[in-house]
Amino acid sequence: MARNSKVIIIDQDPSSRAETQRMLALLGFAVMGAAGYGMEAMTLARETQPEVVVVSLEEPIARSLQTVESVADILPQVPIIAYSSIGDPSYIRRAMQVGVKDYLVAPLEEEELGQAINSALAQEERRQQRLSGEVEPQAYGTVVTVFGAKGGIGKTTIATNLATALVQKTGQSVALVDLDTRFGDVAILMDMPTDRSISDLALPEDEIDREAVQSCLYTHGTGVAILPAPIRPSEWHSIHPGHIEKMVSVLAATHDYVILDTPGTFNDIVSRALEMCTILLLTATPDLASLKDTILALEMLRSWSFPAEKVKIVINHTSDAHGDTRVDIRRVLGKDIFWTIPYDRSISQTTQLGMPIVAAKPKSKSSQSFVELAYAIGGIRSRPKGMLERLGDRISLLAKQDDEPGPAAEVTAEQASEAPVTPAPEEWTR
């Protein structure tokens, strides 16, 4: 996070201006001055040359927008963060057109303001690096880190099934990296060899290139490329965060998605996995202990000014017994639930076969949930159901509505919701 960055405030209301200054001071920013609209604001901008401008956009609308436009002309490379009680989309669009980088709707919150400023500063720094040639333009895939504050909550199950669903349903390339420094169960769950692993990439960082990483990848029968964890936990001692960053960067340059499976603890490798992610799937279960640890994890991320928009809450092992989990858990965590995955006892059965449930039983409820999650991560609309699928749903519904279903009806419902288990392939390619 950028600390002690120079900020000026433009706000016609003295009380609002004072409250915004208090927030910025608590966030660690250096407030260089405050002014109202018009010439006063422009003079302050010229004299202080701030790194960020925070401006209140209120009535009179024309004058407030004119002030923003003039300040943007004076400080063309300085991000302008606006806050306003006006949430009208047309007004927000006009503000963006005259130079506003981010727009926050009042009441202004300290955390939201800090994140907006830090994000704007980071984007501007990156832009300047690109213009100066310090950063070479590169195309990178989406990095998804699956993280949770404790073990036994199904992170590896989510990682393996999400990776499989992305490959099979989107047709895009996916690399799955096992960063679990305690157990590293991806290879076991996928029933594959581990002659080579991450520990074989404990090399000087400039030697971790595409060829080196490729030599340690295994291609699972589902199409997922897997970089396994070492069999022995002691082998992690030779791996440091710089190694992880280089491996992930190489994979992200060659794959559409890179899924990082992490342990139920926090260490420097997990820290680097969080720093590099495009999307963080913060995983929990509905039980009290998991939710308590998730609250602590959210507080930790906030203390780092981790971008809130990257954090997606995933609740695993939900069932009818938990009721409306989204409403209750949202109240506990204070954050919207991105996804819920239903409990499915078939997961443990398919694990014994070394196949994710998405591949082994594609019509199960959990499989369909993982597929929809893959669509959501990929920004893809769900595929509409065909006529036969809709007919199958209708048959299942009628079976449930029957007060006393006979054995034949039970068999039909089960057959409609379960697909035959696909045996694991006998050979793997590296």
LINPETA-V640603 format. One record per residue. N is the residue number from 0. RES is the residue in one small letter. PHI is phi in whole degrees, 0 to 359 (* if undefined). BURIAL is b if it has 9 or more other C-alpha atoms within 8 Angstrom, else e. D_CENTER is the distance of its C-alpha to the mean C-alpha in Angstrom with 1 decimal. Layout:
BEGIN
{{N | RES | PHI | BURIAL | D_CENTER} {N | RES | PHI | BURIAL | D_CENTER}}
END
This chain:
BEGIN
{{0 | m | * | e | 18.6} {1 | a | 283 | e | 21.7} {2 | r | 258 | e | 24.5} {3 | n | 60 | e | 27.9} {4 | s | 293 | b | 27.0} {5 | k | 280 | b | 29.9} {6 | v | 229 | b | 29.3} {7 | i | 241 | b | 31.8} {8 | i | 243 | b | 31.9} {9 | i | 240 | b | 33.6} {10 | d | 201 | b | 34.5} {11 | q | 288 | b | 37.7} {12 | d | 270 | e | 37.5} {13 | p | 302 | e | 38.6} {14 | s | 290 | e | 37.1} {15 | s | 295 | e | 33.7} {16 | r | 298 | b | 34.0} {17 | a | 294 | e | 34.9} {18 | e | 292 | e | 31.9} {19 | t | 296 | b | 29.5} {20 | q | 296 | b | 31.3} {21 | r | 298 | e | 31.0} {22 | m | 300 | b | 27.2} {23 | l | 297 | b | 26.9} {24 | a | 295 | b | 29.3} {25 | l | 295 | e | 27.4} {26 | l | 282 | e | 24.2} {27 | g | 95 | b | 26.3} {28 | f | 268 | b | 27.1} {29 | a | 267 | b | 30.7} {30 | v | 277 | b | 32.1} {31 | m | 273 | b | 34.8} {32 | g | 161 | b | 36.4} {33 | a | 219 | b | 36.2} {34 | a | 205 | b | 38.0} {35 | g | 271 | b | 38.7} {36 | y | 286 | b | 38.6} {37 | g | 83 | b | 40.8} {38 | m | 299 | e | 42.8} {39 | e | 300 | b | 41.8} {40 | a | 293 | b | 38.1} {41 | m | 293 | b | 39.1} {42 | t | 296 | e | 41.4} {43 | l | 298 | b | 38.8} {44 | a | 298 | b | 36.3} {45 | r | 294 | b | 39.0} {46 | e | 285 | e | 40.3} {47 | t | 265 | e | 37.1} {48 | q | 47 | e | 34.9} {49 | p | 288 | b | 31.7} {50 | e | 268 | b | 28.2} {51 | v | 215 | b | 26.7} {52 | v | 246 | b | 28.4} {53 | v | 249 | b | 27.5} {54 | v | 230 | b | 29.6} {55 | s | 268 | b | 30.4} {56 | l | 252 | b | 31.2} {57 | e | 226 | b | 33.8} {58 | e | 298 | e | 37.3} {59 | p | 284 | e | 39.1} {60 | i | 300 | e | 36.4} {61 | a | 301 | e | 38.3} {62 | r | 288 | b | 39.0} {63 | s | 295 | b | 35.5} {64 | l | 291 | b | 34.2} {65 | q | 297 | b | 37.1} {66 | t | 296 | b | 36.4} {67 | v | 300 | b | 32.8} {68 | e | 298 | b | 34.1} {69 | s | 293 | b | 36.8} {70 | v | 294 | b | 34.5} {71 | a | 296 | b | 32.1} {72 | d | 291 | e | 35.3} {73 | i | 287 | b | 36.3} {74 | l | 238 | b | 32.9} {75 | p | 296 | e | 31.3} {76 | q | 256 | e | 28.7} {77 | v | 259 | b | 27.7} {78 | p | 293 | b | 24.7} {79 | i | 246 | b | 25.9} {80 | i | 254 | b | 23.8} {81 | a | 253 | b | 25.6} {82 | y | 226 | b | 25.7} {83 | s | 200 | b | 28.0} {84 | s | 278 | b | 29.2} {85 | i | 267 | e | 29.3} {86 | g | 254 | e | 26.4} {87 | d | 294 | e | 28.3} {88 | p | 304 | e | 26.1} {89 | s | 293 | e | 29.2} {90 | y | 289 | b | 29.6} {91 | i | 299 | b | 26.0} {92 | r | 297 | e | 26.6} {93 | r | 298 | e | 29.9} {94 | a | 296 | b | 28.3} {95 | m | 296 | b | 25.8} {96 | q | 293 | e | 28.8} {97 | v | 269 | b | 30.8} {98 | g | 131 | b | 28.2} {99 | v | 287 | b | 25.6} {100 | k | 275 | b | 22.2} {101 | d | 217 | b | 20.4} {102 | y | 229 | b | 21.9} {103 | l | 250 | b | 21.6} {104 | v | 270 | b | 23.6} {105 | a | 297 | b | 25.8} {106 | p | 287 | e | 26.1} {107 | l | 287 | b | 24.4} {108 | e | 247 | e | 22.3} {109 | e | 302 | b | 22.2} {110 | e | 297 | e | 18.6} {111 | e | 296 | e | 17.6} {112 | l | 296 | b | 20.4} {113 | g | 298 | b | 19.4} {114 | q | 295 | b | 15.8} {115 | a | 296 | b | 17.3} {116 | i | 294 | b | 19.9} {117 | n | 297 | b | 17.9} {118 | s | 295 | b | 15.5} {119 | a | 295 | b | 18.8} {120 | l | 296 | b | 20.5} {121 | a | 295 | e | 17.9} {122 | q | 295 | e | 18.1} {123 | e | 293 | b | 21.8} {124 | e | 299 | e | 22.1} {125 | r | 296 | b | 20.3} {126 | r | 297 | e | 22.5} {127 | q | 295 | e | 25.6} {128 | q | 295 | b | 24.8} {129 | r | 294 | b | 24.6} {130 | l | 295 | e | 27.8} {131 | s | 275 | e | 29.6} {132 | g | 86 | e | 28.6} {133 | e | 290 | e | 26.9} {134 | v | 241 | e | 23.8} {135 | e | 280 | e | 24.5} {136 | p | 300 | e | 22.7} {137 | q | 221 | e | 20.6} {138 | a | 264 | e | 18.5} {139 | y | 239 | b | 15.3} {140 | g | 283 | b | 13.2} {141 | t | 280 | b | 9.5} {142 | v | 258 | b | 8.2} {143 | v | 248 | b | 6.0} {144 | t | 261 | b | 6.8} {145 | v | 262 | b | 8.2} {146 | f | 227 | b | 9.7} {147 | g | 207 | b | 12.4} {148 | a | 278 | b | 15.3} {149 | k | 207 | b | 18.0} {150 | g | 275 | b | 19.2} {151 | g | 75 | e | 20.4} {152 | i | 251 | b | 17.5} {153 | g | 92 | b | 16.8} {154 | k | 298 | b | 13.8} {155 | t | 293 | b | 15.8} {156 | t | 299 | e | 16.9} {157 | i | 295 | b | 13.4} {158 | a | 298 | b | 12.7} {159 | t | 291 | b | 16.1} {160 | n | 285 | b | 16.3} {161 | l | 296 | b | 13.0} {162 | a | 300 | b | 14.4} {163 | t | 296 | b | 17.7} {164 | a | 296 | b | 16.9} {165 | l | 297 | b | 15.2} {166 | v | 294 | b | 18.4} {167 | q | 283 | b | 20.8} {168 | k | 259 | e | 19.7} {169 | t | 252 | b | 18.4} {170 | g | 72 | e | 20.7} {171 | q | 258 | b | 18.3} {172 | s | 277 | b | 18.3} {173 | v | 224 | b | 15.9} {174 | a | 246 | b | 16.2} {175 | l | 246 | b | 15.4} {176 | v | 248 | b | 15.9} {177 | d | 270 | b | 17.2} {178 | l | 256 | b | 16.6} {179 | d | 284 | b | 18.1} {180 | t | 284 | b | 21.0} {181 | r | 258 | e | 22.9} {182 | f | 240 | e | 23.1} {183 | g | 59 | b | 21.3} {184 | d | 264 | b | 21.9} {185 | v | 302 | b | 20.2} {186 | a | 298 | b | 23.7} {187 | i | 291 | e | 25.5} {188 | l | 296 | b | 23.3} {189 | m | 261 | b | 23.8} {190 | d | 51 | b | 27.4} {191 | m | 221 | b | 27.6} {192 | p | 286 | e | 29.5} {193 | t | 223 | b | 28.3} {194 | d | 297 | e | 31.1} {195 | r | 233 | b | 28.8} {196 | s | 209 | b | 25.5} {197 | i | 304 | b | 23.3} {198 | s | 298 | b | 26.4} {199 | d | 285 | e | 28.3} {200 | l | 256 | b | 26.1} {201 | a | 281 | b | 27.3} {202 | l | 240 | e | 29.1} {203 | p | 305 | e | 29.6} {204 | e | 302 | e | 26.4} {205 | d | 288 | e | 28.3} {206 | e | 265 | e | 29.3} {207 | i | 275 | b | 25.8} {208 | d | 250 | b | 26.0} {209 | r | 300 | e | 25.2} {210 | e | 293 | e | 28.3} {211 | a | 295 | b | 27.7} {212 | v | 294 | b | 24.2} {213 | q | 300 | e | 25.5} {214 | s | 292 | e | 28.4} {215 | c | 255 | b | 26.1} {216 | l | 273 | b | 24.0} {217 | y | 243 | b | 25.1} {218 | t | 261 | b | 24.7} {219 | h | 288 | b | 24.5} {220 | g | 300 | e | 26.5} {221 | t | 282 | b | 23.5} {222 | g | 103 | b | 22.8} {223 | v | 280 | b | 19.8} {224 | a | 273 | b | 20.5} {225 | i | 239 | b | 20.1} {226 | l | 252 | b | 20.5} {227 | p | 285 | b | 21.9} {228 | a | 280 | b | 22.1} {229 | p | 298 | b | 25.7} {230 | i | 293 | e | 28.0} {231 | r | 262 | e | 29.3} {232 | p | 304 | b | 27.1} {233 | s | 297 | e | 29.7} {234 | e | 290 | b | 28.6} {235 | w | 290 | b | 25.4} {236 | h | 298 | e | 27.8} {237 | s | 273 | e | 28.2} {238 | i | 257 | b | 24.5} {239 | h | 237 | b | 23.0} {240 | p | 305 | b | 19.7} {241 | g | 299 | e | 21.3} {242 | h | 299 | b | 21.8} {243 | i | 298 | b | 18.2} {244 | e | 300 | b | 17.2} {245 | k | 292 | b | 19.9} {246 | m | 301 | b | 19.2} {247 | v | 295 | b | 15.6} {248 | s | 298 | b | 16.9} {249 | v | 296 | b | 19.6} {250 | l | 294 | b | 17.6} {251 | a | 291 | b | 15.2} {252 | a | 277 | b | 18.5} {253 | t | 236 | e | 19.8} {254 | h | 228 | b | 17.1} {255 | d | 290 | b | 15.0} {256 | y | 225 | b | 12.2} {257 | v | 235 | b | 11.9} {258 | i | 259 | b | 10.6} {259 | l | 252 | b | 11.1} {260 | d | 266 | b | 12.8} {261 | t | 243 | b | 13.6} {262 | p | 281 | b | 16.5} {263 | g | 274 | b | 17.0} {264 | t | 211 | e | 18.2} {265 | f | 244 | e | 17.3} {266 | n | 210 | e | 18.9} {267 | d | 292 | e | 18.8} {268 | i | 288 | b | 17.2} {269 | v | 297 | b | 14.2} {270 | s | 303 | b | 14.2} {271 | r | 292 | b | 14.1} {272 | a | 296 | b | 11.3} {273 | l | 289 | b | 9.2} {274 | e | 297 | e | 10.9} {275 | m | 272 | e | 10.4} {276 | c | 283 | b | 6.7} {277 | t | 272 | b | 5.6} {278 | i | 227 | b | 1.9} {279 | l | 250 | b | 2.8} {280 | l | 269 | b | 5.1} {281 | l | 277 | b | 7.8} {282 | t | 262 | b | 10.8} {283 | a | 210 | b | 14.3} {284 | t | 245 | b | 17.6} {285 | p | 289 | b | 19.9} {286 | d | 285 | e | 22.3} {287 | l | 299 | e | 23.2} {288 | a | 297 | e | 22.6} {289 | s | 294 | b | 19.0} {290 | l | 293 | b | 18.3} {291 | k | 299 | e | 20.3} {292 | d | 294 | b | 18.3} {293 | t | 291 | b | 15.0} {294 | i | 300 | b | 16.7} {295 | l | 296 | e | 17.6} {296 | a | 296 | b | 14.1} {297 | l | 297 | e | 13.0} {298 | e | 296 | e | 16.2} {299 | m | 298 | e | 15.7} {300 | l | 297 | b | 12.4} {301 | r | 296 | b | 14.4} {302 | s | 296 | e | 17.3} {303 | w | 273 | e | 15.5} {304 | s | 58 | b | 14.6} {305 | f | 294 | e | 10.9} {306 | p | 305 | e | 9.5} {307 | a | 298 | e | 9.1} {308 | e | 291 | e | 7.6} {309 | k | 279 | e | 4.2} {310 | v | 277 | b | 4.8} {311 | k | 240 | b | 5.4} {312 | i | 281 | b | 8.7} {313 | v | 241 | b | 10.2} {314 | i | 257 | b | 14.0} {315 | n | 258 | b | 15.9} {316 | h | 65 | b | 19.7} {317 | t | 282 | b | 20.5} {318 | s | 209 | e | 24.1} {319 | d | 301 | e | 26.7} {320 | a | 294 | e | 28.0} {321 | h | 275 | e | 25.0} {322 | g | 67 | e | 25.9} {323 | d | 278 | e | 23.5} {324 | t | 295 | b | 20.6} {325 | r | 302 | b | 18.2} {326 | v | 293 | e | 20.9} {327 | d | 295 | e | 21.9} {328 | i | 289 | b | 18.6} {329 | r | 299 | b | 17.3} {330 | r | 295 | e | 20.6} {331 | v | 289 | e | 20.2} {332 | l | 276 | b | 16.7} {333 | g | 71 | e | 17.2} {334 | k | 210 | e | 13.9} {335 | d | 298 | e | 13.3} {336 | i | 271 | b | 12.5} {337 | f | 282 | e | 10.0} {338 | w | 207 | b | 11.8} {339 | t | 235 | b | 14.9} {340 | i | 243 | b | 16.4} {341 | p | 290 | b | 20.2} {342 | y | 294 | b | 22.4} {343 | d | 211 | e | 24.2} {344 | r | 292 | e | 26.9} {345 | s | 293 | e | 27.0} {346 | i | 300 | b | 24.0} {347 | s | 293 | e | 26.2} {348 | q | 291 | e | 28.9} {349 | t | 289 | b | 27.0} {350 | t | 299 | b | 25.6} {351 | q | 297 | e | 29.3} {352 | l | 268 | b | 29.6} {353 | g | 72 | b | 26.8} {354 | m | 227 | b | 25.0} {355 | p | 300 | b | 21.6} {356 | i | 296 | b | 22.6} {357 | v | 302 | b | 21.1} {358 | a | 272 | b | 23.9} {359 | a | 281 | b | 26.5} {360 | k | 225 | b | 26.5} {361 | p | 294 | b | 24.7} {362 | k | 261 | b | 26.3} {363 | s | 289 | b | 25.3} {364 | k | 299 | b | 23.2} {365 | s | 293 | b | 20.4} {366 | s | 300 | b | 20.5} {367 | q | 295 | b | 20.3} {368 | s | 294 | b | 17.3} {369 | f | 296 | b | 15.4} {370 | v | 295 | b | 16.7} {371 | e | 295 | b | 15.6} {372 | l | 297 | b | 12.0} {373 | a | 298 | b | 12.4} {374 | y | 298 | b | 13.9} {375 | a | 294 | b | 11.3} {376 | i | 296 | e | 8.6} {377 | g | 277 | e | 11.6} {378 | g | 66 | e | 12.7} {379 | i | 248 | e | 15.9} {380 | r | 294 | e | 18.4} {381 | s | 300 | e | 19.5} {382 | r | 291 | e | 22.7} {383 | p | 294 | e | 25.6} {384 | k | 289 | e | 27.7} {385 | g | 280 | e | 31.0} {386 | m | 298 | e | 34.3} {387 | l | 294 | e | 34.6} {388 | e | 293 | e | 31.2} {389 | r | 295 | b | 32.2} {390 | l | 295 | e | 35.5} {391 | g | 298 | b | 34.0} {392 | d | 298 | b | 32.0} {393 | r | 295 | e | 35.3} {394 | i | 297 | b | 37.1} {395 | s | 298 | b | 34.6} {396 | l | 295 | e | 34.9} {397 | l | 296 | e | 38.7} {398 | a | 296 | b | 38.8} {399 | k | 291 | e | 36.9} {400 | q | 282 | e | 39.3} {401 | d | 288 | e | 42.3} {402 | d | 296 | e | 43.8} {403 | e | 230 | e | 45.4} {404 | p | 290 | b | 43.8} {405 | g | 278 | e | 45.9} {406 | p | 304 | e | 45.0} {407 | a | 295 | e | 44.8} {408 | a | 295 | b | 42.3} {409 | e | 296 | b | 40.1} {410 | v | 297 | e | 40.2} {411 | t | 299 | e | 39.3} {412 | a | 297 | b | 36.3} {413 | e | 294 | e | 35.0} {414 | q | 294 | e | 35.8} {415 | a | 288 | b | 33.9} {416 | s | 257 | b | 30.7} {417 | e | 238 | b | 30.8} {418 | a | 255 | b | 30.9} {419 | p | 298 | e | 32.9} {420 | v | 287 | e | 31.2} {421 | t | 275 | e | 30.8} {422 | p | 295 | e | 32.3} {423 | a | 291 | b | 30.4} {424 | p | 295 | e | 31.6} {425 | e | 276 | e | 34.1} {426 | e | 237 | e | 33.3} {427 | w | 238 | b | 30.2} {428 | t | 252 | e | 30.1} {429 | r | 254 | e | 28.8}}
END
